[in-house]
Amino acid sequence: MQYWFTHLSRSMYFIFLGLLQGIFEWLPMSSGGIVSTVHGILSDVTLEQSVAFAIWLHIGTSFSILIVFRQRFFLMVKEILSNPLQPSPTLSFLLIATVVGSIVGISLITTLGRLSSMPGSSVMGVTGILMLISGLSQTKRPLQGFRSKEDLKLKDSVITGIIQGISVLPGISRSGMTMSLLLHRQFDKHEALLLNFLLTIPLSLIGALYVGITQEFLWSTEALLAAVSSCLVGIISIHALIGLANKLNFALITISLASLMISGAILDLIF
């Protein structure tokens, strides 16, 4: 009886982590920072392990997007297959940004082990600082956008790819930082939203599959349960948050959460 109770409790815990990912992935704040911090505080894992698990959960929310927007992705695949040797500016942008982002992201993931000996309060403080930087970047008023996806250049692809790779760090919002960059590169708001959305799938899947194989999450029932939870909650939250997107001040929410995390870390170190 005790075994089944413990097993059920652990299952509910991993479902809870998936729920966090499914909700916060769509907000311009770091879902990885939130999940890795909660996982690091509530369980006996290192920084490297908590960050890896947060990255793994992106496989669930990636499938959420594929399911909800399956028709749009079908059209993209059709375009690639019909003319693979002459990709459109959008496809070239996605390819280059994905390659650059993957190189930067995997390099950062493999060096996180050096920080694994940091105490939990220090991890929370560092994550809070990164989230604060991400939130402050979103408060800057962007220039009036006029560029479209047809105006994409190599420089846009490389810079965006670097930002995508850096966002594997806990506390950095991939969505928030990418949107902020594209808007300041003078892309139209709707074009920036579209490009940000399209970038989510390849990089999230690459990162998730990489840690899934290296950390053996692909063969863990609990990790798979958490991924399914993040997928299902992600589908629900996509529909729920679309109507609220223009009413929420995401920068203020991110800054508030970051301030709480930094304050908690300072108090823990003092006392």
N, C-alpha and C positions, 0 to 999 in steps of 0.2 A: 504493500500500500504506500509506504514511504517512497519507494522507487518511482511509482507512477505519479505521485504528487510532485516530486522533485522534477521529473521529466516534463510534466505539464507546466510547471512554473518556468522552466527554461524555455519551453516552446513559446509561452506567452511573452517572455522577455524578448525573444528574437522577433516575434510578430510586432511587438511594440517598436523595436528599432526600425523595422520595415515601414511601419505607420509614419514615423518621423520623416523618413526619407521621402515617402509618397506625398507628404504635405509640403515640406520645405523645399523640395527640388524646384518647384515652379516659382518660388519667390526669389527676388534678387538679393538673397542672403545665402550664406553657405550652409547647404544641407549637410555637406561633408563635415564641416566644423561642428555642427550641432550633434550629428550622430556620433562622431568620433569622441567628442567630449563626454556625452552621456554614456557611451560604451566604456570609455576609459575610467569614469568615476564609479559606475555601477558594477563593473567586473574587474577581475584581476588580469588585465592585459596591458601590454606595453603600448607606447605611442605608435610604433610601427604597425602593430596588430590592429589597433583601433582605427587608424587611418585606412589601412588596407580593407577592413571590413566596410567602412563607409564608402569606399570606392566601389567595392563589390556590389553594394545595394543599387548602384546606378544601372545595373543590368535589368532590374525590375522596372524602374521608371523609363528606361529606354523602350522596353516593350509596351509600356503604357502609351507612349507617343506613337509608336508604330500602329497600335491598335486603333487609337482615336483618329489618327490622321492617315490611315492606310491608303486612301485614294490618292492623296497628294504624293506619297512616297512611290506609289505604283507608277505615276506619271514620270517621276524622276528616273526610276529604273528603266522605263521605256525609252526615255531620252538618251540615257547612257548606251543602251543596247543598239539603238538605231544609228548613232553616230559617235562611236567611241574614240576615233582618232582626231576629231575636231570638237572637243568639249566646249560648252558655252562658258562665258566668264564666271558664271556662278559655280559650275562644276569644277573648273580649274581652281577657284578660290577654296572650295570645300576640300579638294584633294591636297593642295599645298598646306593649308591651315591644319588639316588633320595630320599630315606627316610631321610637320614642325611641332605641333602640339604633342604628338605621341613621343617624339624624341625628348622634348623638354620634360614632359610629365613622367615618363618612365625613369629618366635620370634622377628626378627628384624623389620618386618613390623608393628607388634603390639606395638612396642616401639617408632615408629617414631612420634607418636602424641605428645610426650614430646618436640619435636623440632619444632612443628608447629608455635610457636610464634616468631621464628627467622625471621628477616627482609630478604627481597629478595636478597640483596647484600651478606648477610652472607651465605644464601643457595647456591648462585652461587659460592662463594669462597670455601665453603666446597666441593661442587661437583667438582670444578676445581682441588682441591688438590687430591681428590680421583682418578680423571682421570689422573693426573700427575703421581701418584704412579703406576697406571695400565700401563701407557705408558712406564715408565722407566723399569718396570719389563719385558717388551717385547724386550728391547734393549740388555738384557743379552744373550750372546752367549750360546746356549744349548750344553750339552754334546752330543757326537755321539750316536745316538739311536740304540739300538739293540733288545729291548724288543718288544713283540707282544701282541695282546689281549689275547693270550693263557697263558701269564705270569702274568696276573692280580692277585693281592693279596688283602687281606682284607684291608691292610694299604692304598693301592692305592684308594680303594673305599671310605674309610672314609675321607681321606684328600681331595679327589676330591669333595666329598659331602659338606664338610665344605666350600670350595671355591665357590661351586655353590650357597650355601645359602648366603654367604657374598655378592655375586654379585647382590643381590636385592637392595643394597645401590646405590643411584644415583652417577654415576661417575665410578663405578667399571665395567669393561668389563668382562662379563661372558666368552665370547669366548676367549678373549685375556688372561685372567688369567688362564683358564683351559688349553689352549694350552701351555702356559708357564710352568705350573706345570707338565704336562705330558711329555713335552720334557726334562725337568730337572730331571724327574724320569726315563729318558733314554729310553723312548718309541720311536720307529721309527716314523718319521714325518707322514707317511701315516696312521699309526695305530692311532697316536694322533689325526689326523684330523677326522678319522672315529669315534673314541670314543667321541670326542667333539660334533660331529654332532648328534650322537645318544642320547646324554644327553639333547639336546635342547628341544625335544618334551615333555617328562613327566614333567620336572620341570617348563617349561614355562606354560604348560596347568594348572598345579596345582596352581601355583601362580596367573595366570590370573583368573581362576575360583573362587579362594578364595576371591580376591578383587572384582570380578564381583558380587559375592553374598553379601559380607559384605558392599560394597559401592553402591550396587544396579545398577551397570552398565549394568547388563543383561537386565534390563527393561528400559534402557535409549536409545531412538532413536539416539541421538547424539553419545553416546558411541559405539553403534553398527555400526553406519556409519563410525566412525573412525577405528573400527576393520576391517570392510570390506575393507576400503581404505588401511590399512596396509597389508592386505592379498594380494590384487591385485598388489600393488606396490612391495610387497615382491617377488611375482612370477616373475615379470619383472626384478627386480634388481638381483635376483639369477642368471638368465641367462646372464645378462649384466656384472656382476662382476666376473664370473668364469674366463673369459679370461684375466681380469686385475689383478687377485689375486697375481700373482708372480711379477707384475711390480710396485705395490704400497708399499711404506714404511709406514705401518700402525702405527708403534710406533711413527714415526716423526709426522704424522697427529694428533695422539692422544695428544702428548706432546704440539703441537702447539695450538690446541683447548683449552687444559687445561690452558696454559699460558695466552691466551686471556681472559678466564673466570676469572682467578685469578687477572689479571691486571684490568679488569673491576670492579671487586668487591672492590679492593683497592681504585680505583679512586672514586667509588660511596661513599665509607665510608669517604674519605678525603673531597670530595666536597659536 
